[in-house]
Structures are given as C-alpha cells and as structure tokens.
Amino acid sequence: MPEDVDDILKSFQRHFGALNRDIPETRNAFSDLLKTVHKDGALPAKFKEIICVVASILAPCESCMVYHTKQALQAGATRDEIMEACAVAIVMGGGPAASHIATVQDCLNKWAPRKK
C-alpha cells in the first residue's frame, strides 16, 4: 500500500529543513533559487509548479511529485490542469511516466478531489 501523501510531504519537509544543520549554505542557496524562479514572471508561478510536477514525474522523484503537486494547487492550479500536464509527461516518458502519475493522482485525490 502506498504511503500517505501527507506523510511523504512531512518527511520531505523535515529532511529538507534538517539540511540547515548539515549544509546550511547549500540549503539556503537552493531555497533562494526556488524563491527566485517560482515568482510570477513571463510564466505565472502556477505554470512553473505544473512544469515541476512534469519534471518530477520524468525524474522520477516521489517526494518532488508530492511537494510540487501541493505547491501547484496552492498557486491556483486545478486538478484538470495538472492532469493535462501529466499527459505531456506520458508523451515524453512513456509507460514509466504513466506509472508514476499514480503519485500525483493520490495527491489530487487527497487535496483536490473530483467534484461529484
């Protein structure tokens, strides 16, 4: 049975935060880069987060899929937008990408369930 996406997110955040203890300069530089890149610009922040979801599927990185799906939703992305982007991931990554989309679906089922 897959882990709960909230547990995956909490674990990721806990471990990422712990990098302050071990490699603070690197962690802070990466955090600054995230803040800079994810600001609204020519592309809105929500599109950048959707791109990160696709990149996470293609990587594949489960923690990244969970984190960026949550961030995309918080930035205003809809379930339909995220799933349409997942279709692009399938085009670029084939069957393996399709199998990793289950993680994104678990996130959406928890945080953006289908309307009945």
TAMO-V318105 format. One record per residue. D_CENTER is the distance of its C-alpha to the mean C-alpha in whole Angstrom. Layout:
D_CENTER + D_CENTER
This chain:
21 + 17 + 16 + 15 + 11 + 13 + 14 + 12 + 10 + 13 + 14 + 11 + 13 + 16 + 16 + 14 + 17 + 20 + 19 + 22 + 24 + 24 + 23 + 23 + 24 + 21 + 18 + 20 + 20 + 16 + 15 + 18 + 16 + 13 + 15 + 17 + 15 + 12 + 16 + 17 + 19 + 20 + 17 + 16 + 13 + 11 + 12 + 10 + 7 + 7 + 9 + 6 + 4 + 8 + 9 + 7 + 9 + 12 + 11 + 11 + 9 + 8 + 7 + 5 + 4 + 5 + 4 + 2 + 4 + 6 + 7 + 7 + 9 + 11 + 12 + 13 + 12 + 13 + 13 + 15 + 13 + 10 + 12 + 14 + 12 + 11 + 15 + 15 + 13 + 16 + 18 + 17 + 17 + 19 + 19 + 17 + 14 + 16 + 16 + 12 + 11 + 13 + 10 + 8 + 12 + 12 + 9 + 11 + 14 + 14 + 13 + 14 + 17 + 19 + 22 + 25
